[in-house]
Amino acid sequence: MPNFQFIKKIALSALAIIILVTFIFFSDNTDYEKDNRNLKDFRQLEQNKYQDHFQEILKKYDNFCINGKDKSKLNTQQQHEEFLKGPCAPVILIPGLLGTILQVKIDCEKLLSRNPEIFQNCGWGTCSKYNIFKKRPASEYRLWIGGIFSKTSFLQLSSKDKCYGDLIGLVYNRQKNILEGKEGLEVTWYGNTEQTRNDSKCGANSIKDFAEDIILKNALGCTSRGFGNVIELLDAMGYQSGLTYQAIPYDFRQDVAQSETQQIIPKAIDHLYELTGKKSIILGHSLGNLHVLNSLSNISQETKDLKIKQFIAAGPPFLGTPKSFIAMLGGNPEYVKNILGKQFGMNYYTQISFTQGCSSSYDILIKDTFDKFKNEDWMKEIIRRIDYEETGYYEGSIPFAFLPNPQETCLNDVFETRKGGICKNGLVNLQKEIIVRINGEAFKATQEDIQKIFTKYSTYDVEQALQLQNKSFEAEGLQNLTNPNVPTSIVYSNMLKTDLFFSYNKDTQKVYNDTNDFYFADHVESGLGDGTVPTFSAIIPGLKWFYEHQQQKENSKPLQLVELCSNVRKENPFYDSISVNGETEQTHSQYRGINCECQNGDKQDICGHTCMINDSYFLDFVAQSMITFQKSSKKQNYFSLKELEDLKNYCPTLIL
């Protein structure tokens, strides 16, 4: 007689095994990013208090570049044809430091075998999808900026968290003297990976709306918007990404000399001219302007005259910033907050991994410009201007008399740094000023002193730091502040407290060796700027180029210094003349102001370094620059609808 109990046990055991195998087979142990998005597109989130003014700007310029035609009723080819006949110039956008969304692609097997410590630090234990007891990494993650609950969040609750620092840091190759990716990890811009390619919009979606996470988006505010408002304005005006405007995302960790931008910027200029037959407006922000300046120094004058209408540099750190030293001396307090006695933010391991593995940090180190060019006539004129503003005394003519007189009123009397709204130009004589004091030793902006800081007090590997700084000098156009030789407008904010001087009472290198933890400056002094970039860093190269234009140096072009929130000559048009063929042109150099959204004293961060490019008055100014009434050299559109669609989707400019 059959033993039914035994058969039952066998059947149940078999069923359990089947269920377990099925569970293992169909379960997913991938360590995906946790999604904290609203069901609605995060790009359409809450309206801020300035949204109404921005909507007015969008309405003002709606379909302006396509002769008022309704873009929703035009196909790609028809819209392109209207643009060719329309009044607008093509546009190139280059973001700044931290201004490109980055993705990290993970080769699991290679990462596990070559960098097992990263695997462990990130909490991964397997590359097999069948090992349900251990997590395996996803094939890619959003690296900058990852969601607050993501594996790639830059916010850490513990000083021991190492995953993000491991993923975002580069490693030094001593033989090649470059920083390069870690084996098993590949970092590129959003839109250049398998999972993000369909959302690229030819690079445009890589330089806007960095924070996908609602919590981070609300916390960061306009800081996370990037070029978002600019792109929304371009779309409203009738531009098409990849055809009439081109975004240039890039890995901002790499220095200018090594960056792919030095190949892509000339390609973008040629590409847009080929498609439109018009000169381009180049709009850079922050670090992006350093990439543009160096690139322009390597482009022939014939090409620049034929294909570039204007270079607009917003918040450019041309001379670097003293603030760039604090990362290597003890860390940046802006990325760390103390909440209930706990550190929350980018911990020390992450900061040191990120900044030491970020060769672009050498591009924004304070430069020895005053010492290097002390015998040049243009520098002597700048020193005369600084002395005049400090003492009120001058011999002969007033140097750089196009700048506002220090006795004039420039701003509304709402800014703590500009009592009475008086005109200050934010110039600082770095031949005399101390920028850092460490352990009682004072340092100025000379190459000798900067190398002493590396050698004696930096927490970085000394040989690596010195070699990478030397490598940054290969960007000669940037280092020599070579005249771009195209009409240029420098837009800068000059009313916010900006750190200029840092003092450390202790030996920073010794503190690092003893504690392996943060050591923030004991004393900080501020001057004028946009909260990040000192005013002098943005405008002194402009004074050099102005001087060269006044001296009629070959190929030099007019320059505008454009101060945000200044009331001086703010009604001036962007272009000052019209050519015989009806094209608007910039023929004279000038200082001028433009309105700003913080001119009543509230919400001053909108006028700061990161957010200024989203200020509605700035956007209006940029829109004016685009309206050039150029006659296209293309008598007709030679591209079919399919060819134009393919160009938008394939985006050849960004492929190297």
Number of C-alpha atoms within 10 A of each C-alpha: 3 6 7 9 9 10 11 11 11 12 12 12 12 12 12 12 12 12 12 12 13 11 13 16 13 11 13 15 20 18 18 16 19 13 13 15 13 11 6 8 9 15 15 7 12 9 8 9 9 13 12 12 14 20 12 12 18 22 14 13 18 21 24 23 28 23 18 14 16 13 19 8 9 12 11 18 18 16 22 25 17 20 26 27 19 22 19 30 32 29 26 22 24 27 26 24 17 20 29 29 27 27 27 22 21 19 17 19 14 14 19 19 12 13 16 15 15 20 21 14 16 21 16 18 16 21 20 15 18 17 16 16 11 16 20 24 26 16 16 20 24 24 24 22 24 25 27 22 16 21 21 24 19 23 21 21 13 13 16 12 18 20 22 27 24 22 25 27 22 24 16 20 12 12 6 8 13 19 22 18 16 19 15 18 20 16 22 19 25 29 22 21 17 11 14 16 15 12 16 20 19 28 27 23 23 29 28 22 23 29 25 22 22 18 14 17 21 14 12 13 14 21 21 23 22 27 28 21 20 23 21 14 24 26 18 20 24 27 27 21 24 28 24 24 25 28 26 25 30 28 21 25 22 21 27 28 22 16 17 19 24 18 14 20 25 18 17 25 24 18 19 24 23 14 21 25 21 26 27 27 26 24 23 26 27 25 28 27 26 29 26 25 25 25 23 25 19 14 13 9 15 8 14 20 14 13 19 22 25 24 25 24 28 27 31 28 26 28 27 24 25 25 21 18 23 18 23 23 26 25 24 22 16 8 14 19 14 9 10 7 7 12 16 17 22 27 28 24 20 25 25 24 20 22 22 25 23 23 28 24 25 25 29 25 20 24 22 21 22 21 16 15 13 14 10 11 13 20 21 15 17 21 20 18 23 18 17 17 18 12 9 12 11 13 8 5 7 15 19 14 11 13 18 17 17 15 11 13 18 22 25 17 16 16 19 12 18 19 12 15 19 18 20 21 21 19 23 21 14 19 16 11 14 17 21 25 19 20 12 12 12 14 17 20 23 18 15 11 15 19 16 13 24 22 17 14 22 23 24 21 12 16 12 18 21 16 13 23 20 12 19 20 16 15 22 16 21 26 19 15 20 16 24 24 23 19 23 25 24 22 25 28 26 29 29 25 20 23 21 22 19 21 20 21 13 16 17 24 21 14 17 18 10 9 9 14 16 21 22 18 22 11 11 14 12 15 21 25 28 27 22 23 31 33 29 26 25 30 24 22 22 21 21 20 25 26 22 19 20 14 11 11 13 9 13 19 22 19 27 22 23 25 25 28 25 23 19 21 14 17 11 12 13 21 16 12 14 14 10 7 9 12 15 18 19 23 14 16 21 18 18 23 22 20 21 21 22 18 19 14 12 11 13 19 18 21 26 27 23 26 19 28 27 21 24 25 20 22 20 19 16 18 20 15 24 21 19 22 19 23 20 20 14 16 11 11 14 12 14 12 14 11 13 18 17 13 17 18 17 16 18 16 23 22 11 8
